[in-house]
Amino acid sequence: MVAFRSATLVSRFSESRLIDVDCEFQAASISCITSGATEEARLIFAAILGELRPVSGEVLVDGLSAPDAAPRTRRQLTLVPGGAPLLGHMTTIEHVRYLGILAGCRPRVSEVVEALRMCEVPDRLHHALADRLSLLHRLLVWLATHRMRKSAIFLLEDPAAGLISKQSGLLAELIKENCGPRQTCIVTSRDSEFAHRIANRSFRISRQRLE
């Protein structure tokens, strides 16, 4: 579980801030934060990762202060940055396997292939260079990475940006299928339709507050 207790978050690199954030992100739920400003939503993820200490209040991950829990959190977390970038010098299979190794597991190629297939990444793309994939397929590769790593926390930064409605609908359904009962999934989005499709808990950022 991730909990914000009256936390005020201030960016070190811009004027973005969130005031008095007080909420919990539970396991077995998909929470979506809608915001017109990507930078403000990013503060939530930076705080969970322990990269940004709150000016006041606290951020807890499994009952521990997020900065203190950071080494463990990073092994148990998959973060999909905006645009879903991948390591271009690796094939799709190599990329997923490499991120699995970083999380402390050593998946067999057959396990990686199964995860990719469960996330509807076509077989013809399994040996393609990862950065040559379309945006939708890059997102699905990240989803397969989360599935294979069995991440306790899954964070996605505005994944619907750049997708047409049919693609974002498919992505929403696959995310819901691949987030299990012990996993916490938090999505940021500027697309309210996507938020409605995916979330069982919804938040929005307005006037520097999470509501």
C-alpha positions as CSV (number, residue, x, y, z in Angstrom):
1,M,0.0,0.0,0.0
2,V,1.1,3.6,-0.8
3,A,-0.1,6.3,1.5
4,F,0.2,10.1,1.5
5,R,-0.3,11.7,4.9
6,S,-0.9,15.5,4.5
7,A,2.1,15.6,2.2
8,T,3.1,18.8,0.4
9,L,5.3,18.1,-2.6
10,V,7.4,20.8,-4.3
11,S,9.4,20.2,-7.5
12,R,13.1,21.0,-7.3
13,F,13.1,21.9,-11.1
14,S,10.0,24.0,-11.6
15,E,7.3,25.8,-9.8
16,S,5.0,22.7,-9.7
17,R,3.7,21.7,-6.3
18,L,0.9,19.7,-4.7
19,I,-0.5,20.8,-1.3
20,D,-1.7,18.6,1.5
21,V,-2.0,15.4,-0.4
22,D,-3.9,12.9,1.8
23,C,-4.9,9.6,0.2
24,E,-4.1,5.9,0.0
25,F,-3.5,3.7,-3.1
26,Q,-4.5,0.2,-2.2
27,A,-3.4,-3.1,-3.6
28,A,-5.9,-4.8,-6.0
29,S,-7.0,-1.4,-7.3
30,I,-6.2,0.7,-10.4
31,S,-6.1,4.4,-9.5
32,C,-6.1,7.1,-12.1
33,I,-5.0,10.6,-11.6
34,T,-6.2,13.1,-14.2
35,S,-4.4,16.4,-14.6
36,G,-3.8,18.9,-17.4
37,A,-0.2,19.4,-16.1
38,T,2.0,16.4,-16.5
39,E,4.7,17.9,-14.2
40,E,2.3,18.0,-11.2
41,A,1.2,14.4,-11.6
42,R,4.9,13.4,-11.9
43,L,5.5,14.7,-8.3
44,I,3.3,11.8,-7.0
45,F,5.6,9.2,-8.7
46,A,8.8,10.9,-7.6
47,A,7.5,10.9,-4.0
48,I,6.7,7.1,-4.2
49,L,10.1,6.4,-5.6
50,G,11.7,8.3,-2.7
51,E,13.3,10.7,-5.1
52,L,11.3,13.7,-3.7
53,R,10.9,14.2,0.0
54,P,7.7,16.0,1.1
55,V,8.2,19.5,2.5
56,S,5.6,18.6,5.1
57,G,3.7,15.4,6.0
58,E,4.9,12.0,4.9
59,V,4.7,9.4,2.1
60,L,4.6,5.8,3.1
61,V,5.3,2.6,1.1
62,D,4.2,-0.5,3.0
63,G,4.3,1.4,6.2
64,L,7.9,2.8,5.7
65,S,8.9,6.3,4.8
66,A,9.3,6.3,1.0
67,P,12.9,7.5,1.0
68,D,13.8,4.8,3.5
69,A,12.0,2.2,1.5
70,A,13.4,3.3,-1.8
71,P,16.0,0.5,-2.4
72,R,13.3,-2.2,-1.8
73,T,10.6,-0.2,-3.7
74,R,12.7,0.1,-6.8
75,R,13.2,-3.7,-7.0
76,Q,9.4,-4.2,-6.6
77,L,8.2,-1.5,-8.9
78,T,7.8,-1.0,-12.6
79,L,7.6,2.6,-13.9
80,V,6.5,3.3,-17.5
81,P,7.7,6.8,-18.4
82,G,5.8,9.0,-20.8
83,G,6.2,7.8,-24.4
84,A,7.2,4.3,-23.1
85,P,10.9,4.5,-24.1
86,L,12.8,1.2,-24.5
87,L,16.5,0.4,-24.8
88,G,17.1,0.5,-28.6
89,H,20.1,-1.7,-28.8
90,M,18.2,-4.7,-27.4
91,T,15.5,-6.9,-28.9
92,T,12.1,-7.0,-27.3
93,I,12.9,-10.3,-25.5
94,E,16.3,-9.1,-24.4
95,H,14.8,-5.9,-23.0
96,V,12.1,-7.7,-20.9
97,R,14.7,-10.2,-19.7
98,Y,17.2,-7.5,-18.8
99,L,14.6,-5.6,-16.7
100,G,13.7,-8.9,-15.0
101,I,17.3,-9.4,-14.0
102,L,17.5,-5.9,-12.6
103,A,14.5,-6.8,-10.4
104,G,16.3,-9.9,-9.1
105,C,14.7,-12.6,-11.1
106,R,16.3,-14.5,-14.0
107,P,13.5,-15.4,-16.3
108,R,13.9,-18.0,-19.0
109,V,13.3,-17.0,-22.6
110,S,10.1,-19.1,-22.6
111,E,8.8,-17.2,-19.6
112,V,9.4,-13.9,-21.4
113,V,7.7,-15.1,-24.6
114,E,4.7,-16.2,-22.5
115,A,4.5,-12.7,-20.9
116,L,4.7,-11.0,-24.3
117,R,2.0,-13.2,-25.7
118,M,-0.3,-12.7,-22.7
119,C,0.1,-8.9,-23.3
120,E,-0.7,-9.3,-27.1
121,V,2.8,-8.4,-28.4
122,P,2.9,-10.2,-31.8
123,D,5.4,-13.0,-32.2
124,R,7.0,-11.2,-35.2
125,L,8.1,-8.4,-32.9
126,H,9.8,-10.5,-30.2
127,H,13.2,-10.3,-32.0
128,A,12.7,-6.7,-33.3
129,L,14.9,-3.9,-31.9
130,A,12.8,-2.5,-29.1
131,D,13.0,1.2,-30.1
132,R,11.6,0.4,-33.5
133,L,8.2,-0.7,-32.1
134,S,5.1,1.5,-32.3
135,L,4.0,3.4,-29.2
136,L,1.2,0.9,-28.5
137,H,3.6,-2.1,-28.8
138,R,6.2,-0.3,-26.6
139,L,3.5,0.1,-23.9
140,L,2.6,-3.6,-24.2
141,V,6.2,-4.6,-23.8
142,W,6.3,-2.6,-20.6
143,L,3.1,-4.3,-19.5
144,A,4.7,-7.7,-20.2
145,T,7.7,-6.6,-18.1
146,H,5.4,-5.8,-15.2
147,R,3.7,-9.1,-15.6
148,M,6.9,-11.1,-15.7
149,R,8.5,-9.2,-12.7
150,K,5.2,-9.5,-10.7
151,S,5.7,-5.9,-9.6
152,A,4.1,-4.9,-6.4
153,I,3.7,-1.4,-7.7
154,F,3.0,-0.5,-11.3
155,L,3.2,3.2,-12.3
156,L,2.3,4.5,-15.8
157,E,2.8,8.1,-16.9
158,D,0.1,9.3,-19.3
159,P,0.0,6.0,-21.3
160,A,-2.9,7.0,-23.5
161,A,-1.2,10.1,-24.9
162,G,-0.6,9.6,-28.6
163,L,-2.9,6.6,-28.9
164,I,-6.2,6.5,-30.9
165,S,-9.3,5.5,-29.1
166,K,-9.3,1.9,-30.2
167,Q,-5.7,1.5,-29.0
168,S,-6.2,3.1,-25.7
169,G,-9.3,0.9,-25.1
170,L,-7.2,-2.2,-25.8
171,L,-4.4,-0.9,-23.5
172,A,-6.9,-0.2,-20.7
173,E,-8.4,-3.8,-20.9
174,L,-4.9,-5.4,-20.9
175,I,-3.8,-3.3,-17.9
176,K,-6.8,-4.4,-16.0
177,E,-6.2,-8.1,-16.9
178,N,-2.6,-7.9,-15.8
179,C,-2.9,-6.1,-12.4
180,G,-3.4,-8.7,-9.8
181,P,-4.9,-8.7,-6.3
182,R,-1.6,-7.9,-4.5
183,Q,-0.5,-5.2,-6.9
184,T,-1.0,-1.4,-6.7
185,C,-1.5,0.2,-10.1
186,I,-1.4,4.0,-10.4
187,V,-1.9,5.7,-13.8
188,T,-1.7,9.4,-14.7
189,S,-3.6,10.7,-17.6
190,R,-4.7,13.9,-19.4
191,D,-7.5,11.8,-21.1
192,S,-10.6,11.6,-19.0
193,E,-12.2,9.0,-21.2
194,F,-9.2,6.7,-20.7
195,A,-9.4,7.4,-16.9
196,H,-13.0,6.3,-16.9
197,R,-12.2,3.1,-18.8
198,I,-9.4,2.0,-16.6
199,A,-9.9,3.2,-13.0
200,N,-11.8,1.8,-10.1
201,R,-10.6,4.8,-8.1
202,S,-10.2,8.2,-9.7
203,F,-8.5,11.4,-8.5
204,R,-7.9,14.7,-10.2
205,I,-5.4,17.5,-9.7
206,S,-6.9,20.9,-9.4
207,R,-5.4,24.1,-8.1
208,Q,-2.4,22.2,-6.8
209,R,-4.5,19.8,-4.8
210,L,-5.3,16.1,-5.3
211,E,-9.0,15.6,-5.0
